[in-house]
Amino acid sequence: MASIFYLSALCLALFPLQGFALETSEKLLFEKNSLYQYISVIENTVTKERYIRNQKRELIQGGIYVNAPDKLLFEFTQLGFVSLAFLNGEPKDVLFVGLGAGVMPRYFTGRYSDAVIDIAEIDPDMVAVAQKYFYFKENERMKVHVEDGRLFVKRTRKKYDWIILDAYQNDYIPFHLTTLEFLKEVKSRLKDNGVVVANITAPFRNKFFDSMVMTYKKAFPHFVIFKGEKSINFIFVATTGSKIRDKDSVEARARKIQPAGKFDIDLEDFASRYEPSETYEWGGAKILTDDFAPVNLYQHQKSGAQ
């Protein structure tokens, strides 16, 4: 009990409530310092958008159009679905590591209603927020496990077709979800020809970006990158199959599943952003491992990196 009290007090110190000014068109629906992060729910009364905002006002964890909650509001949530074009068929078993507003699993299950979905989310307050403000609901085929994502991956014996890593807390990914050891655990939970997709912040905000690229390259036999145009996000897509899908085959597959899945986002446009990982590789970047502390990474960054 004492340790929980200490952690709560630490969160209050790190994430003061109402840490940013609202625009005149915005209203605060909810805010709380959970045991893991600061959470606020903001609604823009002009654009009719509702979103989760963290301590820095420009950082958003997901959102919806109030009048069209089944649509994906932000590009970084849309872009991750391009990874479906790397699968040979429809995904049957799916794992989301990180819930956020719950918009991605809710959007996915609306198009692949036969899939069985597990969601690992460490923060019970985030689950409550997704349920109350973003229309997220569990059902017989979609279940939330309130558990650290790495522990869930380690303990489960299930194999998945598609694994989505989207466990941002404020403006960082918990370090133990970036290491080579964790990615090898994720790889071990993929079926043959399975696909893992990760949402990664751009290099100017993410000092670990180069190392993340090199760590994914070491963990997986095939790895490509998609860059956001309206956001600062990159999507990493890694596969375990014996053959990598080239850009032409990914675009062709995107064209095929676009109408079949009734997607209202342009998967073919996203597929056209396919970039080999070599575009972003830097041989001097340090591989992230469990025994390589994040504080040590700064001395290994490129000279002149932001």
C-alpha positions in Angstrom: 0.0 0.0 0.0 2.8 2.4 0.8 4.4 1.8 -2.6 1.1 2.6 -4.4 0.8 5.8 -2.4 4.3 6.8 -3.3 3.7 6.1 -7.0 0.5 8.1 -6.9 2.3 11.0 -5.3 5.1 10.8 -7.8 2.5 10.9 -10.7 1.0 14.1 -9.1 4.4 15.7 -9.0 5.3 14.6 -12.6 1.9 15.4 -14.2 0.2 18.4 -12.5 -3.5 18.6 -13.4 -4.5 21.1 -16.1 -1.0 21.4 -17.3 -1.9 23.3 -20.4 -4.3 26.0 -21.5 -7.4 25.0 -23.5 -8.4 26.7 -26.7 -11.6 28.7 -26.6 -13.3 25.9 -28.6 -12.2 23.2 -26.3 -13.8 21.9 -23.1 -12.3 19.5 -20.6 -14.5 16.5 -20.0 -12.1 14.5 -17.7 -8.6 14.6 -16.3 -6.8 12.4 -13.9 -3.3 11.4 -12.8 -3.4 7.6 -13.0 -0.7 5.4 -11.5 1.0 5.5 -14.9 0.3 8.8 -16.6 -1.7 12.0 -16.8 -4.9 11.5 -18.8 -7.3 14.2 -20.1 -10.3 14.0 -22.4 -10.8 17.1 -24.5 -13.7 17.9 -26.8 -13.5 20.6 -29.5 -17.0 22.0 -29.8 -16.3 23.6 -33.2 -14.7 20.6 -35.0 -16.8 18.1 -33.0 -13.7 16.1 -32.1 -12.9 14.3 -28.9 -9.5 13.1 -27.9 -7.1 12.0 -25.2 -4.4 14.5 -24.6 -1.4 14.0 -22.4 0.7 16.5 -20.5 2.0 18.2 -23.7 -0.9 19.7 -25.5 0.3 18.5 -29.0 0.5 14.9 -27.9 -2.7 12.9 -28.4 -3.3 9.2 -27.8 -6.3 8.8 -30.0 -9.7 10.3 -30.6 -13.0 10.3 -32.5 -15.4 12.5 -34.4 -18.2 13.0 -32.0 -20.8 12.7 -34.8 -19.1 9.8 -36.5 -17.3 7.8 -33.7 -16.7 4.8 -36.0 -14.3 6.8 -38.2 -10.6 7.0 -37.5 -9.8 10.6 -36.6 -6.0 10.7 -36.7 -3.6 9.6 -39.4 -1.4 7.6 -37.1 -4.3 5.3 -36.2 -5.2 5.0 -39.9 -1.7 4.3 -41.1 -1.2 1.2 -38.9 -3.8 -0.7 -40.9 -1.6 -0.8 -44.0 0.2 -3.7 -42.2 -2.8 -5.9 -43.1 -1.5 -5.8 -46.6 1.4 -8.0 -45.5 -0.8 -10.8 -44.4 -1.7 -13.7 -46.7 -5.3 -13.8 -45.6 -7.6 -12.3 -43.0 -6.3 -12.1 -39.5 -8.1 -14.5 -37.1 -6.1 -13.9 -33.9 -5.0 -10.4 -33.0 -3.2 -8.8 -30.1 -3.1 -5.0 -29.3 -0.4 -4.0 -26.8 -1.8 -0.7 -25.6 -5.5 0.4 -25.7 -5.4 4.2 -25.8 -8.9 5.4 -26.7 -9.7 2.0 -28.0 -10.4 3.3 -31.5 -8.1 0.9 -33.4 -9.5 -2.4 -32.0 -13.0 -1.0 -32.3 -12.5 -0.1 -35.9 -10.8 -3.4 -36.7 -13.5 -5.6 -35.2 -16.1 -3.6 -37.2 -14.4 -5.0 -40.3 -13.2 -8.4 -39.2 -16.0 -9.4 -36.9 -14.9 -13.1 -36.8 -11.4 -12.3 -35.4 -10.5 -12.9 -31.8 -8.9 -9.9 -30.2 -6.8 -9.6 -27.0 -5.8 -6.2 -25.7 -3.1 -5.8 -23.1 -3.4 -2.4 -21.3 -1.5 -1.8 -18.0 -3.6 1.2 -16.9 -7.2 0.5 -15.7 -8.0 4.2 -15.8 -7.3 4.2 -19.6 -9.7 1.3 -20.0 -12.4 3.3 -18.1 -11.8 6.4 -20.2 -12.1 4.4 -23.5 -15.3 2.9 -22.3 -16.9 6.1 -21.0 -15.9 8.6 -23.6 -14.9 6.7 -26.7 -17.6 4.0 -27.1 -15.2 1.1 -26.5 -16.9 -2.1 -25.3 -15.5 -5.6 -24.8 -17.5 -8.5 -26.2 -17.2 -12.2 -26.5 -14.5 -11.9 -29.1 -12.6 -8.8 -27.8 -11.2 -8.9 -24.3 -9.0 -6.4 -22.4 -6.3 -7.8 -20.1 -5.3 -5.2 -17.5 -1.7 -6.2 -17.4 1.7 -5.0 -18.5 2.1 -5.7 -22.2 5.4 -7.5 -21.9 4.2 -9.7 -19.1 1.1 -10.6 -21.1 3.3 -11.5 -24.2 5.6 -13.6 -22.0 2.8 -15.5 -20.2 0.4 -16.2 -23.1 0.8 -19.4 -25.1 -1.4 -18.1 -27.9 -0.1 -17.4 -31.3 -1.3 -14.4 -33.3 -1.6 -13.4 -37.0 -1.3 -9.7 -36.3 0.3 -7.9 -33.3 0.0 -4.1 -32.8 2.4 -2.3 -30.5 1.0 1.0 -29.5 1.8 1.5 -25.8 2.7 5.1 -25.6 2.5 6.8 -22.2 2.7 10.6 -22.6 5.5 11.1 -25.2 7.5 7.9 -24.7 7.2 4.1 -25.2 8.0 2.2 -22.0 11.6 1.2 -22.5 11.0 -2.5 -21.7 8.7 -2.6 -24.7 11.4 -1.5 -27.1 14.2 -4.0 -26.4 15.6 -6.8 -28.5 14.5 -9.3 -25.8 10.9 -8.1 -25.9 10.8 -8.1 -29.7 12.0 -11.7 -29.7 9.2 -12.5 -27.3 6.7 -10.8 -29.7 8.2 -12.7 -32.6 7.7 -16.0 -30.7 4.0 -15.2 -30.4 3.5 -14.8 -34.1 2.1 -17.5 -36.3 4.0 -18.4 -39.5 3.8 -15.4 -41.8 2.6 -13.3 -38.9 2.9 -9.5 -38.9 3.8 -7.0 -36.1 3.2 -3.3 -36.5 4.5 -0.6 -34.2 3.6 3.1 -33.9 6.9 5.1 -33.4 7.4 8.8 -32.9 9.6 10.8 -35.4 13.3 11.1 -34.8 13.2 14.8 -33.8 11.1 13.8 -30.7 12.4 10.3 -30.2 16.1 10.1 -29.3 15.9 6.3 -29.5 14.6 6.3 -33.2 17.9 5.1 -34.8 18.3 2.4 -32.2 14.7 1.3 -32.6 15.3 0.9 -36.3 18.4 -1.2 -35.8 16.8 -3.3 -33.0 13.8 -4.2 -35.2 16.2 -5.1 -38.0 18.1 -7.4 -35.7 14.9 -9.0 -34.3 13.0 -9.7 -37.5 14.0 -11.1 -40.9 11.9 -8.5 -42.8 11.2 -5.0 -41.8 9.8 -1.9 -43.6 8.8 1.6 -42.6 5.9 3.9 -43.5 6.0 7.6 -42.7 3.1 9.8 -41.7 2.4 12.9 -43.7 -0.1 14.6 -41.4 1.5 13.4 -38.2 5.0 13.0 -36.7 4.5 9.2 -36.6 6.2 6.3 -38.3 4.8 2.8 -38.7 7.2 -0.1 -38.4 6.0 -3.3 -40.0 8.0 -6.5 -39.4 7.2 -10.0 -40.6 8.3 -13.6 -39.9 7.6 -15.0 -43.3 10.2 -16.6 -45.5 9.6 -13.9 -48.3 9.2 -10.2 -47.8 6.4 -8.4 -49.7 7.9 -5.8 -52.0 6.2 -2.4 -52.6 4.3 -3.6 -55.6 2.8 -6.6 -53.9 1.8 -4.5 -50.8 0.1 -2.0 -53.0 -1.7 -4.8 -54.9 -2.8 -6.4 -51.7 -4.0 -3.1 -50.3 -6.2 -2.6 -53.4 -7.6 -6.1 -52.9 -8.5 -5.7 -49.2 -9.8 -2.1 -49.5 -13.2 -3.0 -50.8 -13.4 -6.4 -49.2 -12.8 -4.9 -45.7 -15.1 -1.9 -46.4 -12.3 0.5 -45.3 -13.1 4.2 -45.4 -9.3 5.0 -45.3 -7.0 4.9 -48.3 -4.9 1.8 -47.8 -3.4 2.0 -51.3 -2.1 5.6 -50.6 -0.6 4.4 -47.3 1.0 1.4 -49.1 2.6 3.8 -51.6 4.7 5.2 -48.7 6.5 1.9 -48.3 10.2 2.5 -47.6 12.9 -0.2 -47.0 14.4 0.0 -43.5 17.8 0.7 -45.1 16.5 4.2 -45.7 16.7 4.9 -42.0 19.4 2.5 -40.8 22.5 3.9 -39.0 25.1 1.4 -38.2 26.4 3.4 -35.3 23.1 3.1 -33.4 23.1 1.0 -30.3 20.8 -2.1 -30.2 18.3 -1.7 -27.3 18.6 -4.5 -24.8 17.2 -5.1 -21.3 20.6 -4.4 -19.8 21.3 -1.2 -21.8 19.9 1.6 -19.7 18.1 4.4 -21.7 20.3 7.1 -20.0 23.3 5.6 -21.7 21.8 6.0 -25.2 22.4 9.7 -25.4 26.1 9.3 -25.8 25.6 7.0 -28.8 23.3 9.4 -30.8 24.4 10.8 -34.2 26.3 14.0 -33.9 23.9 16.9 -34.3 20.9 14.8 -33.6 18.0 16.7 -32.0 
